[in-house]
């Protein structure tokens, strides 16, 4: 990181600050190697969600960074613009807002991406995975358990969303994941391998790079250097994850402690996190009603209208179904932008 920053020669640098272990550590290291540089810490305050910005403010103050808080009343407002940039049907695009703000402050943005995948940070799924599997479980059984641990938007009747035209196949998904569980790694390392080859390589990396390029910024990810990518996967899991207390990223936490910032961060995994149930009540339901009452995905025969009708007006809709609807909304927006071209990327969902 130091060599790259010397090459860039920036007098001002932005950092995405969620208030978690990774971003706090990166901020601490950045301040250590660049004591003279003006730092801008960028955080998001989501409406009707857990507010992590007070903690982030203390961290920014601790390392002499100017703190900028993005107040998002409607998280979905600029979804068409964000999707037009990444060219993929994702809805959880907080990174778009972080980069947009950072581009007004500096030419370089630094993030803590990679800490969760390389140092066992997704602790909310490890306990469940261990409870669903044993060392004698087959690779296929572990794949199915891994998918069961993705509780955020996995619904029991997911197959019914798609028509036969989609050729949706669980077997195809299982086969894609099997190599990560058909090996001699211990079970949690297998989960980390699957997370790295899934969430990081096919979600975070392409999305973040596309948005960074769109705003003509430089992105530095100190936790994803070639050296760390070679070393971290071979660190024994007991040095990364405390199974008894369900705490991950132990090496990173020790480094944060050395910088006297441990008291400022939580052991709970949150990151940039929006409360989707409240988002659904405030804007999500009305937007989904508007789009799916005249859905182009339904007209084209890709998704079943019956599934939409069955759930969309349920007053007590489970959060998993809410998240699934938000994913379908992103898909509908993507379809209108790139396939039917009946939508302008400058439209807002307000």
Rosetta blueprint (number, residue, H / E / L):
1 X L
2 X H
3 X H
4 X H
5 X H
6 X H
7 X H
8 X H
9 X L
10 X L
11 X L
12 X E
13 X E
14 X E
15 X E
16 X E
17 X L
18 X L
19 X L
20 X L
21 X H
22 X H
23 X H
24 X H
25 X H
26 X H
27 X H
28 X H
29 X H
30 X H
31 X H
32 X H
33 X H
34 X L
35 X L
36 X L
37 X L
38 X E
39 X E
40 X E
41 X E
42 X E
43 X E
44 X E
45 X E
46 X E
47 X L
48 X L
49 X L
50 X L
51 X L
52 X L
53 X H
54 X H
55 X H
56 X H
57 X H
58 X H
59 X H
60 X H
61 X H
62 X H
63 X L
64 X L
65 X L
66 X E
67 X E
68 X E
69 X E
70 X E
71 X E
72 X E
73 X L
74 X L
75 X L
76 X L
77 X L
78 X L
79 X H
80 X H
81 X H
82 X H
83 X H
84 X H
85 X H
86 X H
87 X L
88 X L
89 X L
90 X L
91 X L
92 X L
93 X L
94 X H
95 X H
96 X H
97 X H
98 X H
99 X H
100 X H
101 X H
102 X H
103 X L
104 X L
105 X L
106 X L
107 X L
108 X E
109 X E
110 X E
111 X L
112 X L
113 X L
114 X L
115 X H
116 X H
117 X H
118 X H
119 X L
120 X L
121 X L
122 X L
123 X H
124 X H
125 X H
126 X H
127 X H
128 X H
129 X H
130 X H
131 X H
132 X H
133 X L
134 X L
135 X L
136 X L
137 X L
138 X L
139 X H
140 X H
141 X H
142 X H
143 X H
144 X H
145 X H
146 X H
147 X H
148 X H
149 X L
150 X L
151 X L
152 X L
153 X L
154 X L
155 X L
156 X L
157 X L
158 X H
159 X H
160 X H
161 X H
162 X E
163 X L
164 X H
165 X H
166 X H
167 X L
168 X L
169 X L
170 X H
171 X H
172 X H
173 X H
174 X H
175 X H
176 X H
177 X H
178 X H
179 X L
180 X L
181 X L
182 X L
183 X L
184 X L
185 X L
186 X L
187 X H
188 X H
189 X H
190 X H
191 X H
192 X H
193 X H
194 X H
195 X H
196 X H
197 X H
198 X H
199 X H
200 X H
201 X H
202 X H
203 X H
204 X H
205 X H
206 X H
207 X H
208 X H
209 X H
210 X H
211 X H
212 X H
213 X H
214 X H
215 X L
216 X L
217 X L
218 X E
219 X E
220 X E
221 X L
222 X H
223 X H
224 X H
225 X L
226 X H
227 X H
228 X H
229 X H
230 X H
231 X H
232 X H
233 X H
234 X H
235 X L
236 X L
237 X H
238 X H
239 X H
240 X L
241 X L
242 X E
243 X L
244 X L
245 X L
246 X L
247 X E
248 X L
249 X L
250 X H
251 X H
252 X H
253 X H
254 X H
255 X H
256 X H
257 X H
258 X H
259 X L
260 X L
261 X L
262 X H
263 X H
264 X H
265 X L
266 X L
267 X L
268 X L
269 X L
270 X L
271 X L
272 X L
273 X L
274 X L
275 X L
276 X H
277 X H
278 X H
279 X H
280 X H
281 X H
282 X H
283 X H
284 X H
285 X H
286 X H
287 X H
288 X H
289 X H
290 X H
291 X H
292 X H
293 X L
294 X L
295 X L
296 X H
297 X H
298 X H
299 X H
300 X L
301 X L
302 X L
303 X E
304 X L
305 X H
306 X H
307 X H
308 X H
309 X H
310 X H
311 X H
312 X L
313 X L
314 X L
315 X L
316 X L
317 X L
318 X L
319 X H
320 X H
321 X H
322 X H
323 X H
324 X H
325 X H
326 X H
327 X H
328 X H
329 X H
330 X H
331 X H
332 X H
333 X H
334 X H
335 X H
336 X H
337 X H
338 X H
339 X L
340 X L
341 X L
342 X L
343 X L
344 X L
345 X L
346 X L
347 X L
348 X L
349 X L
350 X L
